[in-house]
């Protein structure tokens, strides 16, 4: 992925109080200056900008922000401590922070496949839907690599996306553990609420009418814009996949003056389909225009364990994730995916939900 126009990576930011030294954060000069001048509560939305130890509501770990918009790094935790994993208050703290911050990073962990699955199982119901590589340490772990003998390759490279869009209930959380990392094998993340807020009024009106036709596996039809099931104030989020194989097309809401006898289901005109790339390309442009302001680029370290709110963040694997092992080293990612209950079926503010074509 080529750097965005206007993107700046400030090396000296790693020595500031605003961000931890182990994460490269993408910022424009404008947003970086704003952080330096306003490292305090933002009165407009109640958030706090990039201060250490903010967001740790319990006593199990301290934390600091990964960026002004989302993500924290938790410190002082050994996830191999069985008593910790079995402690409901610790799990509750993680869930609270996932609602508030949408991502938690634990550094310097040494997790077996079994332990990663146990942690994932405390968050919800593990659902494994992908190929089981022979070297996967557990049947519920999707093993990814830049070497096909070590794991599945080219994963996450088809376009910006959320995981599990082919299901009626897209994955609620994903966990990512890195037993081995490669130079340049980074992952981009962008927060969907902030992305939606960046749209023009005209874009919001149009996107609110669109439904993604997946045509895969369960083949659900999802609203592009819907209400996040856990975030406060009926926060609107997005559901999409910009990879060509993952979308058959897009339907649009029924027009008020519709007189051609189109097939209307759930208030959606299913007689006409927009080509998938039309909306995928536009969403990609939207993301790339805002990435340096609201997104982050995670530079992984060996032992990183990352839990994300899959319904609140989109992600994209950088080109470096597939670098030659002789040049950049071996990259191994162990991933689990977790589904929620009925409340995670995407639902719009008007009450309409994802549906199937019977």
C-alpha positions as CSV (number, residue, x, y, z in Angstrom):
1,X,0.0,0.0,0.0
2,X,1.5,3.3,-1.1
3,X,1.7,6.1,1.5
4,X,-1.2,8.5,1.3
5,X,-0.8,12.0,0.1
6,X,0.0,14.3,3.1
7,X,0.9,11.4,5.3
8,X,3.6,12.1,8.0
9,X,5.2,9.6,10.4
10,X,6.8,11.5,13.2
11,X,9.8,9.6,14.5
12,X,10.1,11.8,17.6
13,X,6.5,11.2,18.6
14,X,7.7,8.0,20.1
15,X,9.4,10.0,22.9
16,X,6.4,12.0,23.7
17,X,3.8,11.3,26.4
18,X,1.1,11.2,23.8
19,X,1.8,7.8,22.2
20,X,3.6,4.6,23.2
21,X,7.1,4.0,21.7
22,X,6.1,0.7,20.0
23,X,3.3,1.9,17.7
24,X,3.7,4.0,14.6
25,X,0.7,6.3,14.4
26,X,-0.2,8.1,11.2
27,X,-1.0,11.7,11.7
28,X,-1.3,14.9,9.7
29,X,0.7,17.9,10.9
30,X,-2.7,19.5,11.8
31,X,-3.8,16.6,14.0
32,X,-0.4,16.2,15.6
33,X,-0.3,19.9,16.5
34,X,-3.8,19.6,18.0
35,X,-2.6,16.8,20.3
36,X,0.4,18.7,21.5
37,X,-1.8,21.8,22.2
38,X,-4.8,19.9,23.6
39,X,-3.7,16.9,25.6
40,X,-6.8,17.0,27.7
41,X,-10.5,16.1,27.6
42,X,-12.3,16.9,24.4
43,X,-15.5,18.7,25.6
44,X,-17.2,18.0,22.3
45,X,-17.4,14.2,22.6
46,X,-16.2,13.3,26.1
47,X,-13.1,11.5,24.9
48,X,-9.6,12.0,26.3
49,X,-6.7,12.6,24.0
50,X,-3.7,10.3,24.3
51,X,-2.9,10.3,28.0
52,X,-1.2,7.4,29.8
53,X,-3.3,5.2,32.1
54,X,-6.5,6.5,30.7
55,X,-9.2,3.9,30.1
56,X,-8.2,1.4,32.8
57,X,-11.4,1.3,34.8
58,X,-10.4,-1.8,36.8
59,X,-7.3,-2.8,38.7
60,X,-5.9,-5.5,36.5
61,X,-3.8,-3.3,34.2
62,X,-2.9,0.2,33.4
63,X,-3.1,1.5,29.9
64,X,-2.3,4.4,27.5
65,X,-3.8,5.4,24.2
66,X,-2.6,4.1,20.9
67,X,-4.1,7.1,19.1
68,X,-6.5,9.9,19.9
69,X,-9.4,8.0,18.3
70,X,-9.2,4.4,19.4
71,X,-7.0,1.7,20.9
72,X,-5.1,1.3,24.2
73,X,-2.0,-0.6,25.2
74,X,-2.4,-2.5,28.4
75,X,0.6,-3.0,30.7
76,X,1.3,-5.2,33.7
77,X,-0.5,-8.3,32.5
78,X,0.7,-11.9,31.9
79,X,-2.0,-13.6,30.0
80,X,-0.6,-17.0,30.9
81,X,-1.8,-16.5,34.4
82,X,-4.7,-18.9,34.6
83,X,-6.2,-17.3,37.6
84,X,-6.4,-14.0,35.6
85,X,-8.2,-15.6,32.6
86,X,-10.7,-17.3,34.9
87,X,-11.4,-14.0,36.8
88,X,-14.7,-12.6,35.6
89,X,-13.8,-9.1,36.7
90,X,-10.7,-9.1,34.5
91,X,-12.8,-10.2,31.5
92,X,-15.4,-7.6,32.3
93,X,-12.6,-4.9,32.3
94,X,-11.5,-6.1,28.9
95,X,-15.0,-6.0,27.6
96,X,-15.6,-2.5,29.0
97,X,-12.4,-1.2,27.4
98,X,-13.3,-2.9,24.1
99,X,-16.6,-1.0,24.0
100,X,-14.9,2.3,24.9
101,X,-11.6,2.0,22.9
102,X,-12.4,-0.7,20.3
103,X,-8.9,-2.3,20.6
104,X,-6.5,-3.6,23.3
105,X,-2.9,-4.4,22.8
106,X,-0.9,-6.6,25.2
107,X,2.8,-6.7,24.5
108,X,5.4,-9.4,25.2
109,X,3.1,-12.3,25.6
110,X,4.0,-16.0,25.1
111,X,0.7,-17.7,24.3
112,X,0.0,-21.2,23.3
113,X,-2.8,-21.9,20.9
114,X,-4.9,-23.3,23.8
115,X,-4.4,-20.1,25.9
116,X,-5.4,-17.9,23.0
117,X,-8.5,-19.9,22.4
118,X,-9.4,-19.8,26.2
119,X,-9.1,-16.0,26.2
120,X,-11.3,-15.8,23.0
121,X,-13.8,-18.1,24.5
122,X,-14.3,-15.8,27.5
123,X,-15.2,-13.0,25.1
124,X,-18.0,-14.8,23.3
125,X,-18.4,-17.9,21.1
126,X,-15.4,-18.8,18.9
127,X,-16.4,-19.5,15.3
128,X,-13.7,-20.9,13.0
129,X,-14.6,-20.6,9.3
130,X,-11.3,-20.8,7.5
131,X,-8.8,-23.3,6.2
132,X,-7.0,-25.2,9.0
133,X,-3.3,-25.0,8.1
134,X,-1.3,-28.1,9.2
135,X,0.9,-26.0,11.4
136,X,-2.0,-24.3,13.2
137,X,-1.5,-24.8,17.0
138,X,-5.3,-25.4,17.6
139,X,-8.3,-26.2,15.4
140,X,-9.9,-22.9,16.2
141,X,-6.8,-20.8,15.2
142,X,-6.4,-19.5,11.7
143,X,-2.6,-19.5,11.0
144,X,-1.4,-16.8,8.6
145,X,2.1,-16.3,7.2
146,X,4.3,-15.0,4.3
147,X,5.4,-18.6,3.8
148,X,2.9,-21.1,2.6
149,X,4.6,-23.9,4.4
150,X,4.1,-22.0,7.6
151,X,0.6,-20.6,7.2
152,X,-2.0,-19.3,4.8
153,X,-0.7,-16.5,2.6
154,X,-2.2,-13.4,1.0
155,X,-4.7,-13.0,3.8
156,X,-6.2,-9.6,4.3
157,X,-4.8,-8.2,1.1
158,X,-7.9,-8.0,-1.1
159,X,-9.1,-4.7,0.3
160,X,-10.3,-2.8,3.4
161,X,-12.8,-5.0,5.3
162,X,-14.4,-6.3,8.4
163,X,-14.2,-10.0,9.1
164,X,-17.2,-12.3,8.8
165,X,-19.3,-10.2,6.4
166,X,-20.5,-13.5,4.8
167,X,-22.4,-14.3,8.0
168,X,-25.7,-13.0,9.3
169,X,-23.8,-12.1,12.5
170,X,-20.3,-10.7,11.5
171,X,-17.6,-11.4,13.9
172,X,-17.9,-9.4,17.1
173,X,-14.2,-9.6,18.1
174,X,-11.0,-10.9,16.6
175,X,-7.8,-11.7,18.4
176,X,-4.4,-11.6,16.8
177,X,-1.2,-13.1,18.2
178,X,2.2,-12.8,16.6
179,X,4.8,-15.5,17.6
180,X,7.0,-14.2,14.8
181,X,7.1,-10.9,12.9
182,X,8.5,-9.6,9.7
183,X,10.0,-6.2,8.9
184,X,7.3,-4.1,7.2
185,X,4.5,-6.7,8.0
186,X,2.2,-4.0,9.4
187,X,-1.6,-3.8,9.5
188,X,-3.7,-0.7,9.0
189,X,-6.8,0.0,11.1
190,X,-9.4,2.8,10.7
191,X,-12.3,3.6,13.1
192,X,-15.6,3.4,11.4
193,X,-17.5,5.9,13.5
194,X,-14.9,8.6,12.7
195,X,-14.9,7.5,9.1
196,X,-18.6,7.9,8.8
197,X,-18.4,11.3,10.5
198,X,-15.9,12.3,7.8
199,X,-18.5,11.8,5.0
200,X,-20.3,14.7,3.4
201,X,-24.0,15.0,4.0
202,X,-24.6,13.8,0.5
203,X,-22.5,10.7,1.0
204,X,-24.2,9.9,4.2
205,X,-27.6,10.1,2.6
206,X,-26.5,7.8,-0.2
207,X,-24.6,5.3,1.9
208,X,-27.5,5.0,4.3
209,X,-29.6,3.6,1.4
210,X,-27.1,0.9,0.4
211,X,-27.1,-2.8,1.2
212,X,-24.2,-5.1,0.6
213,X,-25.0,-8.3,-1.3
214,X,-22.4,-10.8,-0.2
215,X,-23.4,-14.0,-2.1
216,X,-21.1,-16.1,0.0
217,X,-21.8,-18.9,2.5
218,X,-24.8,-17.7,4.4
219,X,-25.2,-15.0,1.7
220,X,-26.7,-12.3,3.9
221,X,-27.6,-8.8,2.7
222,X,-26.2,-6.3,5.1
223,X,-26.9,-2.5,5.5
224,X,-23.8,-0.5,4.8
225,X,-24.7,1.9,7.6
226,X,-26.1,0.5,10.8
227,X,-26.2,1.0,14.6
228,X,-23.2,-0.4,16.5
229,X,-24.7,-3.0,19.0
230,X,-22.6,-2.0,22.0
231,X,-21.3,1.6,21.6
232,X,-23.4,4.4,23.2
233,X,-25.7,7.0,21.8
234,X,-26.9,4.8,18.8
235,X,-23.5,5.3,17.3
236,X,-23.5,4.5,13.6
237,X,-20.9,2.2,12.1
238,X,-20.2,0.6,8.7
239,X,-20.2,-2.9,7.3
240,X,-18.4,-3.6,4.1
241,X,-15.7,-5.6,2.3
242,X,-13.7,-3.9,-0.5
243,X,-12.2,-7.2,-1.7
244,X,-13.6,-8.1,-5.1
245,X,-14.4,-11.8,-4.4
246,X,-16.4,-11.0,-1.3
247,X,-19.3,-8.9,-2.7
248,X,-21.7,-9.6,-5.5
249,X,-23.1,-6.1,-5.6
250,X,-25.2,-3.5,-3.8
251,X,-28.9,-3.0,-3.5
252,X,-30.5,0.4,-2.7
253,X,-33.5,1.3,-0.7
254,X,-36.9,1.5,-2.5
255,X,-37.4,4.8,-4.2
256,X,-40.5,6.7,-3.0
257,X,-41.8,7.1,-6.6
258,X,-41.0,3.5,-7.6
259,X,-43.6,2.4,-10.2
260,X,-41.8,-0.2,-12.3
261,X,-42.9,-3.2,-10.2
262,X,-39.5,-3.9,-8.7
263,X,-39.1,-6.6,-6.1
264,X,-39.0,-4.9,-2.7
265,X,-37.8,-6.8,0.3
266,X,-37.3,-5.2,3.7
267,X,-37.8,-1.8,2.0
268,X,-34.9,-2.6,-0.4
269,X,-35.3,-2.7,-4.2
270,X,-33.7,-6.1,-5.0
271,X,-34.5,-5.9,-8.8
272,X,-31.5,-3.7,-9.5
273,X,-27.9,-4.3,-8.4
274,X,-25.1,-1.8,-8.4
275,X,-21.7,-3.3,-9.6
276,X,-19.6,-4.2,-6.5
277,X,-16.6,-2.1,-7.5
278,X,-18.6,1.1,-7.8
279,X,-19.1,1.3,-4.0
280,X,-15.9,-0.5,-3.0
281,X,-13.8,2.0,-4.9
282,X,-15.6,4.9,-3.4
283,X,-15.2,3.5,0.1
284,X,-11.5,2.9,-0.5
285,X,-11.1,6.5,-1.6
286,X,-12.9,7.7,1.5
287,X,-10.7,5.6,3.8
288,X,-7.4,6.6,2.1
289,X,-8.3,10.3,2.2
290,X,-8.8,10.0,6.0
291,X,-6.3,7.3,7.0
292,X,-3.5,9.7,8.0
293,X,-5.8,11.6,10.2
294,X,-7.9,8.9,12.0
295,X,-6.1,5.6,11.3
296,X,-3.1,3.8,12.7
297,X,-0.5,1.5,11.2
298,X,0.4,-1.2,13.7
299,X,4.1,-2.2,13.6
300,X,3.9,-5.6,15.3
301,X,6.4,-7.0,17.7
302,X,7.0,-10.6,18.6
303,X,4.6,-11.5,21.4
304,X,2.0,-8.9,20.5
305,X,-1.6,-9.9,21.4
306,X,-4.3,-7.6,19.9
307,X,-8.0,-7.8,20.5
308,X,-10.2,-5.7,18.3
309,X,-13.9,-4.7,18.1
310,X,-14.4,-6.0,14.6
311,X,-17.7,-4.1,14.3
312,X,-16.1,-0.8,15.1
313,X,-12.8,-1.0,13.1
314,X,-11.9,-1.9,9.5
315,X,-8.5,-3.2,8.7
316,X,-6.1,-3.9,5.8
317,X,-2.9,-5.9,5.6
318,X,0.0,-4.0,4.2
319,X,2.0,-5.2,1.2
320,X,4.8,-5.9,3.5
321,X,2.9,-8.8,5.2
322,X,3.8,-10.9,2.1
323,X,7.5,-9.9,1.9
324,X,10.0,-12.6,1.1
325,X,11.1,-14.4,4.2
326,X,14.8,-14.2,3.2
327,X,14.5,-10.4,3.0
328,X,12.2,-9.5,5.9
329,X,11.9,-12.6,8.1
330,X,9.1,-15.0,8.9
331,X,5.7,-13.5,9.7
332,X,3.3,-15.7,11.6
333,X,-0.2,-14.6,12.8
334,X,-2.5,-16.7,14.9
335,X,-6.1,-15.4,14.6
336,X,-9.3,-16.3,16.3
337,X,-12.8,-14.9,15.5
338,X,-15.6,-14.5,18.0
339,X,-19.3,-14.1,17.4
340,X,-21.9,-12.5,19.6
341,X,-25.6,-13.0,20.0
342,X,-28.7,-11.9,18.2
343,X,-28.0,-8.3,19.1
344,X,-25.0,-8.4,16.7
345,X,-27.2,-8.9,13.6
346,X,-26.7,-5.5,11.9
347,X,-29.7,-3.3,12.5
348,X,-30.3,0.2,11.2
349,X,-31.7,3.0,13.2
350,X,-35.1,2.5,11.6
351,X,-35.2,-1.1,12.8
352,X,-34.5,-2.9,9.6
353,X,-31.9,-5.7,9.9
354,X,-29.7,-7.8,7.6
355,X,-31.8,-10.3,5.7
356,X,-31.5,-13.3,3.5
357,X,-33.1,-13.8,0.0
358,X,-35.3,-16.9,0.4
